[in-house]
């Protein structure tokens, strides 16, 4: 299956798009994926968020309002604001292009993974736990 790592942004990449930690917690909440890091002191890894979810959030009026207030509050100059917007525009078509490049086998694999995830979620809601306490 095609690698989709480029479709997940970490907190550092979000800050390059103008996000603050408070905005990440408020608008994105829990991460979509945890990526491992090569550092002995960081055993949890880094939080990553799916690009499509980020773009959907950035297009919402609530986010635009919070973003503009944040820009004013942080006293960010127009050049830096333009850099944020440029960074946001760079990956606009990445998700669509990746989806179009998937083969039928890739789509079936993703569908199977999604079904397994649904089964685990239903089991957790009923109170069942996996042996490793997932």
Rosetta constraint file for C-alpha pairs under 8 A:
AtomPair CA 1 CA 102 HARMONIC 7.83 0.50
AtomPair CA 1 CA 105 HARMONIC 7.86 0.50
AtomPair CA 1 CA 106 HARMONIC 5.28 0.50
AtomPair CA 1 CA 109 HARMONIC 7.88 0.50
AtomPair CA 2 CA 102 HARMONIC 7.00 0.50
AtomPair CA 2 CA 106 HARMONIC 7.41 0.50
AtomPair CA 4 CA 8 HARMONIC 7.49 0.50
AtomPair CA 4 CA 98 HARMONIC 7.67 0.50
AtomPair CA 7 CA 50 HARMONIC 5.93 0.50
AtomPair CA 7 CA 51 HARMONIC 5.24 0.50
AtomPair CA 7 CA 52 HARMONIC 7.84 0.50
AtomPair CA 7 CA 94 HARMONIC 7.12 0.50
AtomPair CA 7 CA 95 HARMONIC 6.61 0.50
AtomPair CA 8 CA 33 HARMONIC 7.88 0.50
AtomPair CA 8 CA 48 HARMONIC 5.55 0.50
AtomPair CA 8 CA 49 HARMONIC 5.14 0.50
AtomPair CA 8 CA 50 HARMONIC 4.57 0.50
AtomPair CA 8 CA 51 HARMONIC 5.52 0.50
AtomPair CA 9 CA 13 HARMONIC 5.78 0.50
AtomPair CA 9 CA 14 HARMONIC 6.61 0.50
AtomPair CA 9 CA 48 HARMONIC 5.11 0.50
AtomPair CA 9 CA 49 HARMONIC 5.30 0.50
AtomPair CA 9 CA 50 HARMONIC 6.55 0.50
AtomPair CA 9 CA 51 HARMONIC 6.46 0.50
AtomPair CA 10 CA 14 HARMONIC 6.30 0.50
AtomPair CA 10 CA 46 HARMONIC 6.82 0.50
AtomPair CA 10 CA 47 HARMONIC 5.71 0.50
AtomPair CA 10 CA 48 HARMONIC 4.27 0.50
AtomPair CA 10 CA 49 HARMONIC 6.37 0.50
AtomPair CA 11 CA 15 HARMONIC 6.17 0.50
AtomPair CA 11 CA 21 HARMONIC 7.79 0.50
AtomPair CA 11 CA 24 HARMONIC 7.96 0.50
AtomPair CA 11 CA 46 HARMONIC 7.98 0.50
AtomPair CA 11 CA 47 HARMONIC 6.79 0.50
AtomPair CA 11 CA 48 HARMONIC 6.90 0.50
AtomPair CA 12 CA 16 HARMONIC 6.48 0.50
AtomPair CA 13 CA 17 HARMONIC 6.64 0.50
AtomPair CA 14 CA 18 HARMONIC 6.58 0.50
AtomPair CA 14 CA 19 HARMONIC 5.39 0.50
AtomPair CA 14 CA 20 HARMONIC 7.84 0.50
AtomPair CA 15 CA 19 HARMONIC 4.62 0.50
AtomPair CA 15 CA 20 HARMONIC 6.09 0.50
AtomPair CA 16 CA 84 HARMONIC 6.27 0.50
AtomPair CA 16 CA 87 HARMONIC 6.95 0.50
AtomPair CA 17 CA 83 HARMONIC 7.83 0.50
AtomPair CA 17 CA 84 HARMONIC 4.53 0.50
AtomPair CA 17 CA 85 HARMONIC 6.82 0.50
AtomPair CA 17 CA 87 HARMONIC 5.62 0.50
AtomPair CA 17 CA 88 HARMONIC 5.68 0.50
AtomPair CA 18 CA 67 HARMONIC 7.77 0.50
AtomPair CA 18 CA 81 HARMONIC 7.67 0.50
AtomPair CA 18 CA 84 HARMONIC 5.41 0.50
AtomPair CA 19 CA 23 HARMONIC 6.07 0.50
AtomPair CA 19 CA 24 HARMONIC 6.69 0.50
AtomPair CA 19 CA 67 HARMONIC 7.62 0.50
AtomPair CA 20 CA 24 HARMONIC 6.31 0.50
AtomPair CA 21 CA 25 HARMONIC 6.31 0.50
AtomPair CA 22 CA 26 HARMONIC 6.04 0.50
AtomPair CA 23 CA 27 HARMONIC 5.79 0.50
AtomPair CA 23 CA 28 HARMONIC 7.67 0.50
AtomPair CA 23 CA 66 HARMONIC 7.90 0.50
AtomPair CA 24 CA 28 HARMONIC 5.26 0.50
AtomPair CA 24 CA 29 HARMONIC 6.49 0.50
AtomPair CA 25 CA 29 HARMONIC 4.65 0.50
AtomPair CA 25 CA 30 HARMONIC 7.54 0.50
AtomPair CA 27 CA 57 HARMONIC 6.95 0.50
AtomPair CA 27 CA 63 HARMONIC 7.52 0.50
AtomPair CA 28 CA 49 HARMONIC 7.77 0.50
AtomPair CA 28 CA 53 HARMONIC 7.96 0.50
AtomPair CA 28 CA 54 HARMONIC 7.49 0.50
AtomPair CA 28 CA 57 HARMONIC 7.82 0.50
AtomPair CA 31 CA 47 HARMONIC 5.48 0.50
AtomPair CA 31 CA 48 HARMONIC 5.57 0.50
AtomPair CA 31 CA 49 HARMONIC 5.37 0.50
AtomPair CA 32 CA 47 HARMONIC 7.62 0.50
AtomPair CA 32 CA 48 HARMONIC 6.06 0.50
AtomPair CA 32 CA 49 HARMONIC 5.01 0.50
AtomPair CA 32 CA 50 HARMONIC 6.23 0.50
AtomPair CA 33 CA 47 HARMONIC 6.31 0.50
AtomPair CA 33 CA 48 HARMONIC 5.26 0.50
AtomPair CA 33 CA 49 HARMONIC 6.50 0.50
AtomPair CA 34 CA 44 HARMONIC 7.76 0.50
AtomPair CA 34 CA 45 HARMONIC 6.00 0.50
AtomPair CA 34 CA 46 HARMONIC 5.53 0.50
AtomPair CA 34 CA 47 HARMONIC 4.91 0.50
AtomPair CA 34 CA 48 HARMONIC 5.88 0.50
AtomPair CA 35 CA 45 HARMONIC 5.41 0.50
AtomPair CA 35 CA 46 HARMONIC 5.29 0.50
AtomPair CA 35 CA 47 HARMONIC 6.61 0.50
AtomPair CA 35 CA 48 HARMONIC 6.95 0.50
AtomPair CA 36 CA 43 HARMONIC 7.93 0.50
AtomPair CA 36 CA 44 HARMONIC 7.32 0.50
AtomPair CA 36 CA 45 HARMONIC 4.44 0.50
AtomPair CA 36 CA 46 HARMONIC 6.44 0.50
AtomPair CA 37 CA 42 HARMONIC 7.05 0.50
AtomPair CA 37 CA 43 HARMONIC 7.90 0.50
AtomPair CA 37 CA 45 HARMONIC 5.27 0.50
AtomPair CA 37 CA 46 HARMONIC 6.80 0.50
AtomPair CA 38 CA 42 HARMONIC 7.97 0.50
AtomPair CA 39 CA 43 HARMONIC 7.66 0.50
AtomPair CA 49 CA 53 HARMONIC 7.37 0.50
AtomPair CA 49 CA 54 HARMONIC 7.06 0.50
AtomPair CA 50 CA 54 HARMONIC 6.41 0.50
AtomPair CA 51 CA 55 HARMONIC 6.11 0.50
AtomPair CA 51 CA 95 HARMONIC 7.18 0.50
AtomPair CA 52 CA 56 HARMONIC 6.10 0.50
AtomPair CA 52 CA 95 HARMONIC 6.51 0.50
AtomPair CA 53 CA 57 HARMONIC 6.15 0.50
AtomPair CA 54 CA 58 HARMONIC 6.11 0.50
AtomPair CA 55 CA 59 HARMONIC 6.22 0.50
AtomPair CA 55 CA 92 HARMONIC 7.81 0.50
AtomPair CA 56 CA 60 HARMONIC 6.62 0.50
AtomPair CA 57 CA 63 HARMONIC 6.44 0.50
AtomPair CA 58 CA 63 HARMONIC 5.76 0.50
AtomPair CA 58 CA 64 HARMONIC 6.63 0.50
AtomPair CA 59 CA 63 HARMONIC 7.17 0.50
AtomPair CA 59 CA 64 HARMONIC 7.08 0.50
AtomPair CA 60 CA 64 HARMONIC 6.37 0.50
AtomPair CA 61 CA 65 HARMONIC 6.12 0.50
AtomPair CA 62 CA 66 HARMONIC 6.26 0.50
AtomPair CA 63 CA 67 HARMONIC 5.80 0.50
AtomPair CA 64 CA 68 HARMONIC 6.06 0.50
AtomPair CA 65 CA 69 HARMONIC 6.24 0.50
AtomPair CA 66 CA 70 HARMONIC 6.02 0.50
AtomPair CA 67 CA 71 HARMONIC 6.15 0.50
AtomPair CA 68 CA 72 HARMONIC 6.32 0.50
AtomPair CA 69 CA 73 HARMONIC 6.04 0.50
AtomPair CA 70 CA 74 HARMONIC 5.97 0.50
AtomPair CA 71 CA 75 HARMONIC 6.02 0.50
AtomPair CA 71 CA 76 HARMONIC 5.46 0.50
AtomPair CA 71 CA 81 HARMONIC 7.62 0.50
AtomPair CA 72 CA 76 HARMONIC 6.52 0.50
AtomPair CA 76 CA 80 HARMONIC 6.37 0.50
AtomPair CA 76 CA 81 HARMONIC 6.61 0.50
AtomPair CA 77 CA 81 HARMONIC 6.34 0.50
AtomPair CA 78 CA 82 HARMONIC 6.13 0.50
AtomPair CA 79 CA 83 HARMONIC 6.35 0.50
AtomPair CA 80 CA 84 HARMONIC 6.36 0.50
AtomPair CA 81 CA 85 HARMONIC 6.37 0.50
AtomPair CA 82 CA 86 HARMONIC 6.07 0.50
AtomPair CA 83 CA 87 HARMONIC 6.09 0.50
AtomPair CA 84 CA 88 HARMONIC 6.25 0.50
AtomPair CA 85 CA 89 HARMONIC 6.20 0.50
AtomPair CA 86 CA 90 HARMONIC 6.33 0.50
AtomPair CA 87 CA 91 HARMONIC 7.69 0.50
AtomPair CA 88 CA 92 HARMONIC 7.26 0.50
AtomPair CA 91 CA 95 HARMONIC 7.98 0.50
AtomPair CA 93 CA 97 HARMONIC 6.04 0.50
AtomPair CA 94 CA 98 HARMONIC 6.08 0.50
AtomPair CA 95 CA 99 HARMONIC 6.16 0.50
AtomPair CA 96 CA 100 HARMONIC 6.18 0.50
AtomPair CA 97 CA 101 HARMONIC 6.26 0.50
AtomPair CA 98 CA 102 HARMONIC 6.67 0.50
AtomPair CA 102 CA 106 HARMONIC 5.72 0.50
AtomPair CA 102 CA 107 HARMONIC 6.56 0.50
AtomPair CA 103 CA 107 HARMONIC 6.37 0.50
AtomPair CA 104 CA 108 HARMONIC 6.26 0.50
AtomPair CA 105 CA 109 HARMONIC 6.18 0.50
AtomPair CA 106 CA 110 HARMONIC 6.21 0.50
AtomPair CA 107 CA 111 HARMONIC 6.12 0.50
AtomPair CA 108 CA 112 HARMONIC 6.15 0.50
AtomPair CA 109 CA 113 HARMONIC 6.22 0.50
AtomPair CA 110 CA 114 HARMONIC 6.13 0.50
AtomPair CA 111 CA 115 HARMONIC 6.24 0.50
AtomPair CA 112 CA 116 HARMONIC 6.26 0.50
AtomPair CA 113 CA 117 HARMONIC 6.17 0.50
AtomPair CA 114 CA 118 HARMONIC 6.21 0.50
AtomPair CA 115 CA 119 HARMONIC 6.28 0.50
AtomPair CA 116 CA 120 HARMONIC 6.33 0.50
AtomPair CA 117 CA 121 HARMONIC 6.11 0.50
AtomPair CA 118 CA 122 HARMONIC 6.09 0.50
AtomPair CA 119 CA 123 HARMONIC 6.18 0.50
AtomPair CA 120 CA 124 HARMONIC 6.15 0.50
AtomPair CA 121 CA 125 HARMONIC 6.26 0.50
AtomPair CA 122 CA 126 HARMONIC 6.36 0.50
AtomPair CA 123 CA 127 HARMONIC 6.39 0.50
AtomPair CA 123 CA 128 HARMONIC 5.23 0.50
AtomPair CA 123 CA 129 HARMONIC 7.37 0.50
AtomPair CA 124 CA 128 HARMONIC 5.13 0.50
AtomPair CA 124 CA 129 HARMONIC 6.18 0.50
AtomPair CA 129 CA 133 HARMONIC 5.60 0.50
AtomPair CA 129 CA 134 HARMONIC 6.53 0.50
AtomPair CA 130 CA 134 HARMONIC 5.70 0.50
